[in-house]
């Protein structure tokens, strides 16, 4: 099965991740606390690729095929742990994202936030 963003559902990814974990009997280690810590560790590994780079350098880093592969692997780790967290806590990711975008839309109305990077309290 070859997965692509355009055709793969979130449910398929959650199932892929859950099956991988189940086959290895790793659910016993996947308490929410541990999964959060694993996500943070993987984000740190992703950040390492960008540490000390200029904005321009960071924007073109994935033009290097070897670097892109390394970055893809770290991003996949972050996402896989996020999927596992959702699986273990019963969180519907799509519903959570939809609710968060709606909340952010009210905090950052286009009329005030467009083209600005200010926190909503400073708009």
C-alpha positions in Angstrom: 0.0 0.0 0.0 1.5 3.3 -1.1 0.2 6.2 1.0 -0.1 9.8 -0.4 -1.6 12.9 1.2 -4.1 13.3 -1.6 -5.7 9.9 -1.1 -4.9 8.7 2.4 -7.4 9.3 5.2 -6.5 10.1 8.7 -8.3 7.0 9.8 -6.0 4.9 7.6 -3.0 6.5 9.2 -4.4 6.0 12.7 -5.0 2.3 11.9 -1.5 1.9 10.4 0.1 3.4 13.5 -2.2 1.4 15.9 -1.5 -1.9 14.1 2.3 -1.3 14.1 2.1 -0.7 17.9 -0.2 -3.6 18.6 2.0 -6.1 16.6 4.9 -5.1 18.9 2.9 -5.1 22.1 3.9 -1.5 22.7 0.6 -0.2 24.0 1.8 -0.9 27.5 4.4 1.9 27.1 2.0 4.4 25.4 0.6 6.3 28.3 -0.3 9.9 27.4 2.6 11.2 29.4 5.1 9.1 27.6 3.6 9.9 24.2 3.7 13.6 24.9 7.4 13.3 25.9 8.1 11.3 22.8 6.5 13.9 20.6 8.6 16.7 22.3 11.8 14.6 21.8 11.0 14.1 18.1 10.2 17.8 17.6 13.6 18.6 19.2 15.3 16.2 16.7 13.4 18.0 13.8 14.5 21.4 15.2 18.1 20.3 15.2 18.1 20.4 11.4 17.2 24.1 11.5 19.3 25.2 14.5 21.5 28.2 13.7 20.3 28.6 10.1 19.2 31.9 8.6 15.6 32.2 7.4 16.8 31.8 3.9 18.9 28.7 4.7 16.0 27.1 6.6 13.7 27.8 3.6 15.9 25.9 1.2 17.1 23.1 3.4 14.8 20.5 1.9 16.2 21.2 -1.6 19.0 18.9 -0.5 17.6 15.3 -1.0 19.6 13.8 1.9 18.5 16.5 4.3 14.9 16.3 3.0 14.9 12.5 3.8 16.2 13.2 7.3 13.6 15.9 7.9 10.8 13.7 6.5 11.8 11.0 9.0 11.7 13.3 12.0 8.4 14.8 10.9 7.0 11.3 10.4 8.1 10.4 14.0 6.3 13.5 15.4 3.2 12.7 13.5 3.2 9.0 14.4 3.5 9.8 18.1 0.6 12.3 17.6 -1.5 9.6 16.0 -0.6 7.2 18.9 -1.6 9.9 21.4 -4.9 10.3 19.7 -5.4 6.6 19.5 -4.6 6.1 23.2 -6.8 9.0 24.4 -9.7 8.6 22.1 -9.2 12.0 20.5 -10.8 12.6 17.1 -8.0 14.6 15.4 -10.1 15.9 12.5 -12.8 17.2 15.0 -10.1 18.7 17.2 -8.5 20.5 14.3 -11.8 21.8 13.1 -12.7 23.1 16.5 -9.3 24.7 17.0 -9.4 26.4 13.6 -12.8 27.8 14.4 -11.5 29.1 17.8 -8.5 30.6 16.2 -10.6 32.3 13.5 -12.5 34.1 16.2 -9.3 35.1 18.0 -7.6 36.1 14.8 -10.2 37.7 12.5 -8.9 38.4 9.0 -9.8 42.1 9.4 -7.3 42.4 12.2 -4.8 39.6 11.7 -4.1 39.5 8.0 -0.4 40.0 7.3 0.4 40.3 11.0 2.3 37.9 13.4 1.0 39.5 16.6 -0.6 37.5 19.3 -4.4 37.9 19.4 -4.2 40.0 22.6 -2.1 42.6 20.7 -4.3 42.9 17.6 
